[in-house]
Amino acid sequence: MIAVKALARLGGTATRHQLRLAVVHWRQVDAALEAGAIVRTARGHFVLPSVQVGQAAAHRLSGTASHTTAALHHGWKVKTSPSEPHVTVRSKRSLPRGAGAGVVLHWRDLDADDVVGWVTTPRRTVIDCCLDLPFDEALSVFDSARRDGVQIGDVIARADWLPARQRNRVRRVAAASSARAAGPFESVLRAIALEVAGLVVKPQVQIRYDDFAARVDLADDDLRIVLEADSHEFHTSRKDFDRDCRRYNALVVRDWIVLRFTWEQVMFEPAVVRRMIEAAVTLRRSQGLWRRRAGQLAGAAARKQR
């Protein structure tokens, strides 16, 4: 169904306005609701049904809904909505054969302050995603949690009680996270860019000139490289398309390399995306920009020593 596909691309949770931007008619939303393909959690707010399934599974297993199932319950966006709910049970718990069918089980002892109702707390949800999910998925959750007001210091403080290896996993994702990220699409693209040596991108960067200004998804100011997560949701009219073309051209003539990636490329072809970003960094090196930046840094260090 169109509404289900759009909701998944939007991170598993969305408002009616966000679905409308994704060109989903209200009749399609109502049809999906009637079919049980999506669930209304509040007036004008929708999620995929894995949250309700997770609540039922947690109750059946006397466990706690966790990871991306808990993230969706908290209203956060995720890279991929789980096809099966995540449930955490006590580490020494013995389950009957087949009891965990259709559920992603995690064995972990949770403290009383790690659980609220039938789900893990926001802080614990972030930590569990950092520990058990791939980096890009964990980063998407951490970014969304920070947009929702979760404090990075609270997460780090709770993670300090973990063994060193687990603590370091949480700290790595925390260091890369940002409340400025627009959504999972951009978070996953940033995770790919972080794998490219020599590239340091920041989310939602404002580029300003006397006669021009633009906000871009990701940018490395030193290398003058822009990465755009191009989503069809924001290019639904000729006016939007015209504005985007003008913005792109204005950046290019000011010597910015602008790489534009679709949702499908970022989500399903990360190796292709990474190679293209690496090629852009290599081009900047060949143009001497890499060496100029190194020289500027060395010069600044020398001046500080004087």
Secondary structure, 3 states (H helix, E strand, C coil): CHHHHHHHHCCCEEEHHHHHHCCCCHHHHHHHHHHCCCEEEECCEEECCHHHHHHHHHHHCCCEECHHHHHHHCCCCCCCCCCCCEEEECCCCCCCCCCCCCCEEEECCCCHHHEECCEECHHHHHHHHHHHCCHHHHHHHHHHHHHCCCCHHHHHHHHCCCCHHHHHHHHHHHHHCCCCCCCHHHHHHHHHHCCCCCCCCEEEEEEEECCEEEEEEEEECCCCEEEEEECHHHCCCHHHHHHHHHHHHHHHHCCCEEEEEEHHHHHHCHHHHHHHHHHHHHHHHHCCHHHHHHHHHHHHHHHHHC
